[in-house]
Amino acid sequence: MTLNEMARMGGIARAKAHSKAEIRAWGRQGGRPGKLDRKAVARLSKLLASGKSQAECASILGVSARTVGRVVSQMKRRENGL
C-alpha cells in the first residue's frame, strides 16, 4: 500500500466517524492549540501593544517565535469574527 493510499484511507475513516460540520469546524480552528494559557496571551497582548516585536515577546515568554505568531494569528481571527 502506498503512502498516498494510506493517507486517503485516513481521510475516509475520519469522514465516516465525524460529520462534515465537525470536520469544517476543526479546519477553522487552525491546527493544534496554542501553547500559551490565558494569562500568557493577555501578557502577550500587552507586550505587543507596548511596541515589542513577536520575536522579543517570544523570548520574554519563553516560547518560540512561531508559537507567538500562531497565537497572534488566532487573536486576529477572533477579532475579525472568523
C-alpha positions in Angstrom: 0.0 0.0 0.0 1.4 3.4 -0.9 1.7 6.4 1.4 -0.9 8.2 -0.7 -3.4 5.4 -0.3 -2.8 5.2 3.5 -3.4 9.0 3.8 -6.6 8.8 1.7 -7.9 5.9 3.9 -7.3 8.1 7.0 -9.4 10.8 5.5 -12.1 8.3 4.6 -12.1 6.9 8.2 -12.4 10.5 9.6 -15.2 11.2 7.2 -17.1 8.1 8.3 -16.6 8.8 12.0 -17.4 12.6 12.0 -19.9 14.8 10.4 -18.9 17.4 7.7 -19.8 20.2 10.1 -17.3 18.8 12.7 -14.6 18.5 10.2 -15.2 22.0 8.9 -15.1 23.4 12.5 -11.7 21.7 13.1 -10.4 23.2 9.9 -11.4 26.7 11.0 -9.6 26.3 14.3 -6.3 26.3 12.5 -4.5 23.2 13.8 -3.1 22.4 17.1 -4.0 24.5 20.2 -1.6 27.3 21.3 0.9 26.6 24.0 0.1 29.8 25.9 -2.6 30.0 28.6 -5.0 32.9 29.0 -2.6 34.8 31.3 0.3 34.5 28.9 -2.0 35.5 26.0 -3.0 38.6 28.0 0.6 39.4 28.7 1.5 38.9 25.0 -1.2 41.4 24.0 0.2 44.0 26.4 3.8 43.4 25.1 2.6 43.8 21.5 0.7 46.9 22.4 3.8 48.4 24.0 5.6 48.0 20.7 7.6 44.8 21.2 8.2 42.6 18.2 6.9 39.0 18.1 10.5 37.7 18.5 11.0 39.8 21.6 7.7 38.6 23.0 8.7 35.0 22.4 12.0 35.4 24.3 10.2 37.1 27.2 7.5 34.4 27.4 9.9 31.6 26.8 8.3 30.1 23.7 9.3 30.1 20.0 8.6 32.9 17.6 6.3 30.5 15.7 4.2 29.9 18.7 3.8 33.6 19.2 2.9 34.0 15.5 0.3 31.3 15.8 -1.3 32.9 18.8 -1.3 36.3 17.2 -3.0 34.9 14.1 -5.6 33.2 16.3 -6.2 36.5 18.1 -6.6 38.3 14.8 -9.1 35.7 13.6 -11.2 36.1 16.8 -11.1 39.9 16.4 -12.4 39.6 12.8 -15.1 37.1 13.9 -13.8 34.2 11.7 
